């Protein structure tokens, strides 16, 4: 689906992933995870690509490492990430785009714990929405649809009437499973992504028209 096709439709609300979608925090996350992976004898190069878009506790639990408490380890990694936000920045154009949205029509739906999410948003000088769904708000993280379903519910709309902005495969699958339309943000991608969804490099050419019947997004230029 192209962005032009999406622009013919109005959406009840917009749901945004955070890391890699409205802010760039890859370097910070990978520094913390590299140290952790090295300490557990993992192949760092093979392991790092698996961490993005997924809750830390789920990443660790999936490894099945003997003698490792996933929740305790995830909490330790979160503390390290909270202390390392010096180079976190907005995805170009994201701040202005979010500020142009009606406050009751958008939410952040992230796999990060709430404390980390708020710290990163502050570091990048990003607006904080009234609805922010974080890792601890759900039982099943992405790619399960629970987070996007909850975000839509808290906004008082149906997920099928929402447009999800995502960058990672797990989040894209979660948006699909929730029945939402999806836009893939490619700002932090190192290679082209194969997807049936509309893609945008960033938000600089994106506009939004907010009306009583919903939000319509379009690309200018």
QUILINFEN-V57352 format. One record per residue. RES is the residue in three letters. PHI is phi in degrees with one decimal (NA if undefined). Layout:
((RES | PHI) (RES | PHI))
This chain:
((UNK | NA) (UNK | -97.0) (UNK | -64.8) (UNK | -61.1) (UNK | -66.4) (UNK | -62.5) (UNK | -68.9) (UNK | -85.3) (UNK | -116.2) (UNK | -106.0) (UNK | -113.6) (UNK | -70.2) (UNK | -162.1) (UNK | -116.2) (UNK | -117.5) (UNK | -113.8) (UNK | -63.2) (UNK | -105.8) (UNK | -67.9) (UNK | 85.0) (UNK | -113.4) (UNK | -116.9) (UNK | -133.8) (UNK | -107.2) (UNK | -129.4) (UNK | -59.5) (UNK | -61.1) (UNK | -61.0) (UNK | -62.0) (UNK | -70.6) (UNK | -64.3) (UNK | -65.7) (UNK | -72.1) (UNK | -62.9) (UNK | -61.0) (UNK | -65.7) (UNK | -63.9) (UNK | -61.6) (UNK | -67.4) (UNK | -111.2) (UNK | 69.2) (UNK | -87.6) (UNK | -77.0) (UNK | -59.7) (UNK | -61.1) (UNK | -80.5) (UNK | -78.8) (UNK | -54.6) (UNK | -61.6) (UNK | -87.7) (UNK | -88.8) (UNK | -78.6) (UNK | 82.7) (UNK | -123.4) (UNK | -60.6) (UNK | -56.9) (UNK | -62.9) (UNK | -71.6) (UNK | -59.7) (UNK | -70.6) (UNK | -60.2) (UNK | -63.7) (UNK | -71.5) (UNK | 61.8) (UNK | -72.2) (UNK | -65.2) (UNK | 73.9) (UNK | -104.8) (UNK | -92.5) (UNK | -56.1) (UNK | -69.8) (UNK | -66.9) (UNK | -66.8) (UNK | -63.1) (UNK | -63.5) (UNK | -65.4) (UNK | -65.6) (UNK | -59.9) (UNK | -61.0) (UNK | -64.7) (UNK | -70.4) (UNK | -63.1) (UNK | -82.5) (UNK | -125.6) (UNK | -126.6) (UNK | -63.1) (UNK | -113.7) (UNK | -79.4) (UNK | -144.8) (UNK | -71.3) (UNK | -68.2) (UNK | -48.7) (UNK | 85.3) (UNK | -65.5) (UNK | -60.1) (UNK | -65.2) (UNK | -64.3) (UNK | -65.2) (UNK | -67.2) (UNK | -84.3) (UNK | -86.3) (UNK | -60.2) (UNK | -56.0) (UNK | -86.9) (UNK | -114.1) (UNK | -148.5) (UNK | -147.9) (UNK | -101.8) (UNK | -126.7) (UNK | -123.2) (UNK | -84.6) (UNK | -78.6) (UNK | -61.1) (UNK | -57.6) (UNK | -60.5) (UNK | -68.1) (UNK | -58.5) (UNK | -64.7) (UNK | -65.4) (UNK | -69.2) (UNK | -62.5) (UNK | -62.6) (UNK | -63.2) (UNK | -95.3) (UNK | 56.2) (UNK | -98.4) (UNK | -67.9) (UNK | -107.1) (UNK | -77.2) (UNK | -66.4) (UNK | -112.3) (UNK | -133.2) (UNK | -93.5) (UNK | -119.0) (UNK | -54.8) (UNK | -78.9) (UNK | -84.4) (UNK | -133.0) (UNK | -86.4) (UNK | -118.6) (UNK | -83.3) (UNK | -56.3) (UNK | -86.4) (UNK | -64.2) (UNK | -82.2) (UNK | -51.2) (UNK | -65.1) (UNK | -72.7) (UNK | -62.4) (UNK | -69.0) (UNK | -59.1) (UNK | -64.3) (UNK | -59.6) (UNK | -69.1) (UNK | -87.5) (UNK | 79.3) (UNK | -131.7) (UNK | -86.8) (UNK | -59.7) (UNK | -64.9) (UNK | -99.2) (UNK | -108.5) (UNK | -112.7) (UNK | -97.9) (UNK | -105.8) (UNK | -142.1) (UNK | -130.0) (UNK | -106.4) (UNK | -53.9) (UNK | -63.3) (UNK | -70.0) (UNK | -60.6) (UNK | -64.8) (UNK | -65.2) (UNK | -62.5) (UNK | -61.3) (UNK | -65.0) (UNK | -77.9) (UNK | 85.7) (UNK | -87.3) (UNK | -80.6) (UNK | -131.7) (UNK | -117.5) (UNK | -100.4) (UNK | -93.7) (UNK | -105.3) (UNK | -55.0) (UNK | -102.9) (UNK | -76.4) (UNK | -95.4) (UNK | -147.2) (UNK | -57.9) (UNK | -105.3) (UNK | -90.0) (UNK | -152.4) (UNK | -87.1) (UNK | -93.0) (UNK | -62.7) (UNK | -124.6) (UNK | -135.4) (UNK | -74.4) (UNK | -169.1) (UNK | -107.1) (UNK | -64.6) (UNK | -104.4) (UNK | -98.5) (UNK | -123.0) (UNK | -133.5) (UNK | -114.2) (UNK | -102.2) (UNK | -130.5) (UNK | -62.3) (UNK | -97.9) (UNK | 125.8) (UNK | -106.5) (UNK | -121.7) (UNK | -104.2) (UNK | -152.7) (UNK | -107.7) (UNK | -106.3) (UNK | 83.7))
